[in-house]
């Protein structure tokens, strides 16, 4: 097992084949080297592919400036208290030539550019239950898709990477924070929208949300949601009901009150409790998920594998993200009605 990924043994780039190798190749060419936040979902190639395609089609291509969408990813990561991703996006701002923005955000200061400040505050607001702040401008699919992917990957990072692990500056010119630490590629480049969609061939399509229109990010989000829902098959019906009930009670938003998450599990058998607990924590308090809790679930069935583990974590994470998406869609609908 990798010292930089918990619960599973990720696929190393030199050992990758098939869909994993195709994803790794595109990530390495267009975004970053293959660090632990990319490798962690590789035991489940479908989750890896759908997540990357959403990330690429929302954040790295399209008409909105890369800077804007970096601020969205950063704002969500800050609000979710995901230090690994927060530091990564602060590093991205510096590599984009905006160190003053990174410094101001790191120090908790308002941004001098009112438009960027509003965008950052919108991103942070998506982590609070209820209607978020109005989305400042277009294109909706790129901003919303970036925010939703960030909510998903923040939860997976907090669940799967060791506490205290930091990515470093991600600047290829600097000393890496650890062996295999990621470095960013050149971001300000032309990328063809939709060229990653071939990675989704054969995967469940799901329902494309209205906010996405015909943007490739919409299909990617629908696929990630549909693939992640397959993780529900790892739980019994009663356990699934409890997961949905608890995640819905928090509207999918993170909570520090972990003890309260355990109370609803009392209605389940001991076996069902183990899996439901993992899924609930993945969605609502991923940093609290322990190696022992994952091991206890895996011990209930010798067939459970690293592939299953990634699926159960993704199921819990996307159960939470689904509520964030619903709130964003409702806020957009309310805004259109008011107009």
N, C-alpha and C positions, 0 to 999 in steps of 0.2 A: 504494500500500500504506500502511496506517495506521502512524504512528510508534509506536503502542502495541500492535500485534499483529504477530507475525512470521509469515512463510511464506505468508500468504494476505491477500487484501483482504476485510475483513469488510463486511457489509451495514450501512450507516448507517440509523438509525431512520427518517429522513425518506425513505429510498429502499426501505424494506421493503414487501413485498407477500406475499400468500398465507400460508403456514404461518409464515414468519419474522415477519411483521407480527402474527399472532395470538399467537405466543409473546411477542414484545416487549411487546405490549399487556398481557398478563397479568403478566409480570415487573414492568413499570412500575407496575401497579396494586397489586400485592401484596407486592413484595419490595424492589426498588431501581430506580434509573434504569438505562439500558442502557449499562453500562460495558464496558471491553474484555474482561473475563472472560465476559460474556454474548455479546458480538459475535463473539468469536473462532471459534466453531463455526458461525456463520450461513451460510457457503458450503455447508454440508451441513444443510439444514433438518431432516432426520430425526434427526440426532445432537443438534442444538439442542433439538428438541422433547422427545425422550426424556429427555435430561439434565434439562431444566427440570421435567418432570412428576415425575421421581423426586425431585428436590430439593424441590419443593413438597409432594408427597404424604407425604414422610417428615419433612421438617424444619419445614414451616410450618403443617401442619394435624394434627389428631388430638388425642389426650388427654394426651400428655406435655407438660410445660411447655416453652415456646419457649426459656427459659433453659437447660434441660437439654440440648436438642438443639443449642443454640449451643455449649455446652461440648464436646459430641461432635465437632462440626465443627472446633472450635478444637484439640482434642487431637490429632485425626488430622493436621491441617495442621501443627501443631508437630512431630509425629513424622516427617512427610514433609519437613520443612525447607522448606515452602512459605511464604516470608515474606509474599507478597502476600495469601494467604488468612488467614494467621495474624493479620496486622494488621487485616484486615477484620473478623474475628470478635472481636478485642479491642475494636474500635470498636463492634461490636454490643452487647457486654456493657455498655459505658458508656452506650449509648443506651437499654438496657433498665434503666438505673438501678442498675447494679452495678459501679461503678468500682473498688470495693475488690477484687472478684474479678479484674478485668482487671489491676490493679496486682500482685496476688499472683502471678498466672500469669506475667505478663511478667517478674517478678523471680525466678521459679523456686521460689516458696514453696508449701508445702502449703496447701490451702484449709481454713479453719476449719470449714466444714460438711463433715462426714465423708462424707455421701452424695454430695455434689457432687465431692468429691475422688476418691472411688472411681469415679465415672462418668468423670471426666477421665482417670484412670489407665487405665481400661478402653479408652477411645478411643485413647490412645497405644499401648496394647499390641497393637492390631490391625495396626500397622505392622511388627511383628516376626514372622518366620516361626514357625510352630508354633501350638499352641493358645493363644489369647489369654486374658486374665483372664476370669473368669465375668462375664457381663453382669449388672449390678446392677439387676434389676427389669424391669418391663413399661412400655410395650408394646414388644415385641421388634422388630416391623416398623419402627417409627419410629426406634428407636436404630440398628438394623443398617442400615436404608436410608439414614439420614443418614451413617453411617460409610462405607458403600460409595460413595455419591455423592461424598463428600469425597475418597476415594482417587482416584476418576476425575478429578474436576475439578482436584485438586492437580497431577496428572500433566499434564493439558492446559494448565493455567496455566504450569507450569514449562517446557513445551515451546514454548508459543506467545506468551507475553508477554516483553518484553525484560527481561534481568537488571537488577535494581535498581529496577524500577518498583514504586512503592508506591501504595496506593489512597487514602491520606489517612485522615481520621477517619470518612468517610462520613456525617458530620453535616451536614445541609443548612444549618446556621447557620455553618459554618466555610468558610474559603477552600478551594476545591478544590485537590487536589495537582497536577492538570494539566487541560487542557481536555478535557471529557468524562469526568472522573473520576466514579465512581458515588457516589450518595447513597442511604441507606436510606430506605424508606418506613416508616410506622407498622406495627410488627409485631404488637402485641398487639391483635388484631382477630379477628372471627369470619370464618372461611373455610370454605367447604363442602367436605368431603372428597370427592375423586373428580371435582370439577368440571373438572379439567384433562385428564381421560382422553380427552376428545373430540379432543385434539390428536394422539393416537396413532392415529386412524382410518386404516386402510390400511397401517399399518406392521407388520412381523413381530411376532408375539405372544410367541414363546418360551415356555419352561417357567417357570411361577411357582414360586419356591422355597418349601419347606415353612415356613421361618421367617416368611414373610410372611402365612400364613393367607389370609384374604380381604381384607386391607388393600390399598388402591389402590397403595401403594408397591411391592407385589410385582409387579403387572402392569407398572408403570413400569420396575422393574429388569429384568424379563425382556425388555421391549422394547428397552431400551438395550443389553443384552447381545446380543440378536439382530441389531439394526441394526448395531452395531459389528462383529460377526463378518463382515458383508458386505465389510468392508475387506480380508479375507483374499483376495478375488478379485483384488486388485492385485498379489499375489505368486504366483510359481510354487510348485508343490507342494514342491520341495526347500527353498525359502526359508521356506515356512510351517512345515515340520517343524523347521527350525533355530530359528525364533522360539519355537515351543512348547517345544522342548527347553531353550533358554536361560532363558526366563521360568519354566518349571517348576523348574529347578535352583535358582532363588532364591525359589521359592514366591511369585513376584510382588512381592517386597519390593524396595525401592529399594537401590541399591548405589553406593558411591563408586568402586569398582574398575572403571572403565570399560574399561581395557585388556583385562581378562579377557573382556569381552563380545565383543571382536573376534575372539578365537581361533576360535570355532566357525564363523565366517563363511568361513574359509579353504576349506571344502569346497564352497563355492558358486561359480558363475561370477561375474565382476565385476559384471555387470548385476544378478544376483540379490542380490549382497551389498548393493547400495545400498538397496534396499527393506527387506530384512531388518534392516539396521542401524537404519534410521529406526524401524521398529516396536519393536525390542528396546529402543532408547534411550527411546522414548515410555513403555514400561512400567516400566523399571528405573532409568533415569538421565536423565529428561527435560531436566533443566537443562543436560546436556552436549550436547544436540542442537544442531548448528550450522546456520546458514543454508546453508552450502556443502553439507552432507550432504543436506539436503532438496532443494536445487537439483540435486545430482548424480543423485538418484533421479528427479526430474521430467524431467531431460534424457534419460532412457532411453526415453521414449515421449512423443511430442508431444501425445498425447491426455490426459495427466495434467494435472489442473486443480486449482484451489483446493478444489473439492468432493472430489476424490480425496485430496488432502493431508489434509483433516480426517478422512476415513474411515480412512486408514492410521494416523494418530496415535491415533484412537479405538480402532482394532483393537488396537494395541499396548498402550494404556492398559487396555482392558477385559480383555485377555489376562492382565494382571497382577492386576486387580481380581477376576477369577474365582477366583484362588487364595486371595485374602483371604476371599472369600465362602465358599469351600469350608472353610477353616479355622474360620470363625465357625459354619458349619452343623455341623461335626464337634464343636466345643466345646459347642454347644447340645445335640447328641445325646448326648454323653458326660455332660453335666450331668443330662439327663433320666433316663439309665440309672442314674446314681448315686443319684438321688432315689428 
